Amino acid sequence: MKIEITSKIKATLYEGYLPIAWGHLDPEGGKTWLGVAVAYTYEHKGYGTRIVKVLCEYADKGGWELWLTCPDNLVEWYRKFGFELTCQRINNHEEMVRKVSKERRAEKAIERCNKDINAGKKMCEWI
Ligand SMILES: CC(C)(COP(=O)(O)OP(=O)(O)OC[C@H]1O[C@@H](n2cnc3c(N)ncnc32)[C@H](O)[C@@H]1OP(=O)(O)O)[C@@H](O)C(=O)NCCC(=O)NCCS
């Protein structure tokens, strides 16, 4: 799998030189949106799952909440990765969100505090 990091994070899975599955994390409107697609003849072989898992791992490292919209028939599939329905429907699609775990939020807050302490600031942060 190739991971490219620009303003988006893109993951592409290849069979030899042939790209067969794609995914991206796309910051837009203050949210990070996840998208994934698998080439038709390669569907249902676990490639979509691999892409979504890798992108969720990236999001976890960054402490980012992930958002997506999907047709009704994929809601249960996305639940497996920790996405939950938001009760919003957009263009006949369900909106889902994958929240940052409490543990990860706490780790990020500690990282921020340590950075500020190292920079000589006195600070306290409630999480
Ligand atoms: C949706 C998609 C990304 C899933 O990737 P994938 O590699 O096919 O999925 P995986 O092999 O990892 O997982 C398979 C499971 O996903 C779910 N799934 C995949 N496509 C589905 C569909 N059209 N309807 C319902 N469930 C579906 C099922 O639970 C399926 O399990 P099964 O193979 O036992 O039926 C891929 O099928 C795809 O690109 N589909 C066409 C485009 C599309 O629907 N995009 C919407 C993205 S929001």
The ligand as an ORCA input file, in Angstrom:
! r2SCAN-3c Opt
* xyz 0 1
  C     -18.142     -0.193     -0.151
  C     -16.732     -0.671     -0.481
  C     -15.734      0.458     -0.270
  C     -16.375     -1.850      0.459
  O     -15.071     -2.353      0.131
  P     -14.875     -3.930     -0.086
  O     -13.442     -4.185     -0.316
  O     -15.807     -4.383     -1.134
  O     -15.365     -4.471      1.326
  P     -14.690     -5.613      2.217
  O     -14.362     -6.798      1.367
  O     -13.593     -5.038      3.028
  O     -15.893     -5.942      3.181
  C     -17.005     -6.599      2.626
  C     -18.228     -6.247      3.426
  O     -18.589     -4.882      3.202
  C     -20.020     -4.775      3.207
  N     -20.429     -4.311      1.873
  C     -19.639     -4.044      0.816
  N     -20.395     -3.621     -0.236
  C     -21.649     -3.638      0.189
  C     -22.886     -3.305     -0.412
  N     -22.971     -2.840     -1.678
  N     -24.020     -3.440      0.294
  C     -23.962     -3.896      1.581
  N     -22.808     -4.214      2.225
  C     -21.686     -4.088      1.524
  C     -20.553     -6.138      3.517
  O     -20.634     -6.249      4.915
  C     -19.437     -7.010      2.990
  O     -19.419     -8.289      3.562
  P     -19.623     -9.542      2.557
  O     -18.503     -9.486      1.548
  O     -19.553    -10.713      3.483
  O     -20.970     -9.310      1.918
  C     -16.625     -1.188     -1.941
  O     -17.471     -2.316     -2.095
  C     -17.021     -0.156     -2.984
  O     -16.190      0.637     -3.395
  N     -18.273     -0.232     -3.428
  C     -18.763      0.608     -4.524
  C     -18.776      2.072     -4.199
  C     -19.555      2.408     -2.958
  O     -20.557      1.805     -2.615
  N     -19.045      3.412     -2.303
  C     -19.661      3.941     -1.130
  C     -18.605      4.304     -0.170
  S     -19.325      5.257      1.107
*
